[in-house]
Amino acid sequence: MKKRGIISDYLPWLILGLIVLVLFLLADWILKDKGLAIIDNIKQIFRRR
């Protein structure tokens, strides 16, 4: 069994996570003009619990 480094194992997942985060932030920034804030909605969901 060939040993692989931590970076080669987790780099694709880190890149994917960063892409998803950037997409959420862009969507939030675009939708703020329309009165919708995704981040605020997510915060409200967690505050209810």
C-alpha positions in Angstrom: 0.0 0.0 0.0 1.4 3.3 -1.1 1.5 6.1 1.5 0.1 9.4 0.4 0.6 12.8 2.0 -2.0 14.7 4.0 -2.0 17.4 1.3 -2.6 15.1 -1.6 -5.5 13.4 0.4 -7.3 16.5 1.6 -6.4 19.1 -1.0 -9.4 18.3 -3.3 -11.8 18.5 -0.3 -10.3 21.8 0.8 -10.6 23.3 -2.6 -14.2 22.1 -2.9 -15.0 23.6 0.5 -13.5 26.9 -0.5 -15.5 26.9 -3.7 -18.7 26.3 -1.9 -17.9 29.0 0.6 -17.1 31.5 -2.1 -20.4 30.6 -3.9 -22.4 31.2 -0.7 -20.7 34.5 -0.1 -21.2 35.6 -3.7 -24.9 34.6 -3.6 -25.3 36.5 -0.3 -23.7 39.6 -1.7 -25.8 39.5 -4.9 -29.1 38.8 -3.0 -28.5 41.5 -0.4 -29.7 44.0 -3.0 -33.0 42.2 -3.0 -33.4 42.1 0.7 -32.4 38.5 1.1 -29.3 37.6 3.2 -28.5 33.9 3.2 -26.0 34.3 6.1 -28.6 36.1 8.2 -31.2 33.4 7.5 -28.7 30.7 8.5 -27.9 32.5 11.7 -31.6 32.8 12.5 -32.1 29.1 12.0 -29.4 28.3 14.6 -30.8 30.9 17.0 -34.2 29.2 17.1 -32.7 26.0 18.5 
